[in-house]
Amino acid sequence: MTAAAKSTMPALFRRLRAVGYDRAFLRRAVLPDWWEDSLASDPGIRWQIELRIAQRLSLPVAAVSDPSRPLPAPKAVGARLKRAKKGADVANVAPAMVAARNLVRVLLPHLPPISNPPAGLSAVDFRARILACGCPVDLAGLVHVCWESGIAVFHLGTFPQHAKKFAGMAYYEGRRPVIVLGSGYDAPPRLAFYLAHEVAHILRGHVKPGQAALVDSDLEKADDEDRHELEADGDALEILTGGRDPSFPVRVGMTAPKLAQAAQRYGSEHGIHAGTVALIYGKTANRMPVAVSALKRMNMDSGGRAIIASGLERRLKPRCLGAEGGEELPGSAEEVLPLFGIECAC
């Protein structure tokens, strides 16, 4: 390796770390799996990598290539940050937002085109669509009807180590509405509320084509003063339960086993998923640990991210290599699939 290559690449990784992108994240989400630092001795390969980094992180390639130039901080121009701690700034989540959108863009060209974006649908309409297709109103039903309604749904499990994560992001890429969840939770009922909340932002027109993204930093945090968040919370409950203020008889001191039994009974009687009932109890009674334990007893504490990944995988599968009449996904698309929970055997 030349002296220039030895100094340039470590310097580049240090500069990237300074703007929010640690080397472990770069290795997982940006660099190709064949990359080794010794390859920087080849100017052509080094340029290829610098161009890739610039594209994946929305950075000027001239700044990436020039070790004497500072890298600009990631920008999420116009993005609206919701459900964040007081004083939080969108710059805190910009590295994660920028990386997430660029990773999604790698896959969008390989998804079936949309013909009917969900403009004008209400929460009631959306719930009716789920019920009409014979699906229960749970995470799997939500994911299915999102895709059928033109909304692309992703769960991203890889974030820059030192950047602020987000719980959910809703925006448009061209005419296609997109939702990216970034929550670390894996319980399907919990992710169902997060997804329904982001769906509500789209149905309500809180985000529109040509507008910047709306980002929810932490959906566990109450935000009583924000009209859009209150509307999205109410619509999410209406999608999941059929009402904006669902009532579930709260008994003081209810244990997890008793809550699990009561939630299953109440859910069956009222057409509401038992996991949703348990979470409503946890929220209204301020006993979320009991609700989480009840989900575990009902085997509803994991598998949510896999459900979201399977919805994406079904839309990509006809285009994977080996599918009759399909076409091979390019290497860049295959590389990002594991970041969205898909181990592609294309």
C-alpha positions, 0 to 999 in steps of 0.5 A: 500500500502506498503512503498516500493510501495508508494516510487517506483511508484512515483519515477518511474513516476519522472524518466520517466518524466526526460527522456521525458514521462509525466504522462498524456502521460503514462496514455493515451498511456502506462498504461492500463485503469484499472491501479490505483497506489494502485495496486502497492502494489501487486508485481506481478501487479507492475512487469507486469506494469514495464514490459509493460512500458519497452516494450512500451518505449524501456527501459531496464526492469531492469532499470525500476524496480530499483529506484536506477538506472537512466533511459536511454534517448530514442534513435532513433539510426541512425534516420535522422531528416529533416525539423528541426530548425538549431541545432536541434537534433534527441534526441529532437524527440526521445521520440515521435519516440520511443513511436510512433513506439512501438504503431504501432507495437502493431497493425501491427500483426493484419493487413493483410499481404503485398505481394507487397511492392511499390518498383520501383514505381514513383510519376507518377505511384502512381498518376496513381494508384489513378486515376485507382481506380476511386478515386480523388487525395485527402487524401482519395484517397492517403490513399486508394492507400497507403494501396493497395500498402502495405504502412501502414498509421497512424495518432498519436494524442497523444505525450509526453507533453515535447517532440518535435513532428514530422510532419511525419515519414517514415520507414520499419517494416520488409518488410512493409513500414510504415508512421506515421503522427503526424501533429496537422492539420486536414484539409484533403488537408494539410494532403494530402501533408504531406502524399504524401511527406512521400510516396515519401520518400518510393518510392524514396528509401530514407528509405529502409528495415533495415534502420533507420527512416526518420523523418520530424520535420516540413513540413512547414519549407523550406529546400532548401539545402536537396536533399531528401526533395526537391525530396519528395516535387516535388514528392508530388506535382506530385502525387497531381497535375500531375506536379512538378511545378504546375502553378496557376494564382496568383492575388495580394490581392485575398480574401478567397471567391474569392480564394475558387471560383477560386480554385474550377474552376481551380481544375475542369479544371485541375483535381486537388483537389480544396484544393490543389490548394488553398494551392499552392496559399497560399504557392506561394503567401505567403498568407497561412492565406487566403488559410486556410480561403478558405479551411474553406469556402469549408468545407475542414478544418477538418476531415483529421485525421478521413479519415486516421483512417478509412483506418486503421479501414477498415483493422482491422475490419475483425479481430474484435470480432463479424465479421464473421470469424474474431478473437478478437483483444487482449486487448493491441491492443484495448487499442491503437486504440483510440490513432490512432483515432479509437473508437473500438466497437470490 
